[in-house]
Amino acid sequence: MVLQYKVKSSARWKDYPGKDKIAGNVNSYDFRLLNKDKTKTLVEKGNYESVMKRFRQIEFFKHKG
């Protein structure tokens, strides 16, 4: 999965490098989650906490069985 982010006023999405490598607070950004090939959006635009919550749910069920 690929986590992307953008400044709320921007239109361009970038791949997320990590919380410590972006300028400012994560609350000033929008986030989304795509599949590995970047062909399907798994989570539409949302805040960091909600997107990461869904990311953890997907990872849990992927490795569950």
N, C-alpha and C positions, 0 to 999 in steps of 0.2 A: 504494500500500500504506500501511497505517496501523500504526504501532508504538504499542503501549499498554504501560503499566506499572502496578504496584501494589505496595504494601508487602506483604511476605510474610505478615503476619498479617491483612491487610485482605481484603475480598471485592470491593471496587469497583475496576474498571479505569478508568484515565484515559489520555487521549492523551499521548504522550511529547513534552515540550517541548524536550528537548535535555539532554545530559549535564551541562552547566554550570548548568542551571536547576532541578535536583532537589536536595533536601537530603540530604546524606550520600553514601555510597558506592553505586555501582550494584549491588554484591554483596548489598545488603540489600533488593533489589527483584526481583520476577518480571516477565518480559516476554513478550509474545506479538505475533504479526504477523497482521493481517487484510487482506482485500482492500480496495480503495478504497471500496466501498459498505458495508463492515462486515457483510457477509452470510455470509462464509466465513472460517474460521480457517485460515491458511496454516501457521502454526507454533504449536503448543500452548505452554503455559507452560514457560518455560525461563530460563536465565541470559542475561545481556546478550550475551556472546560467541557463544553458539550461535545465538541468534536473529539477530544481525547477520551471522553467517556465511551463514545461509540466505538472508537478505535480499540479500546481495551475489551469491549464486548465481542467484537469480531475476532480478535486474537484469541480470546478465551475459548470460543466455540470452534475455532479452527484447530486448536491443539487439544481439545477435550477428548476426542475419541481415539 
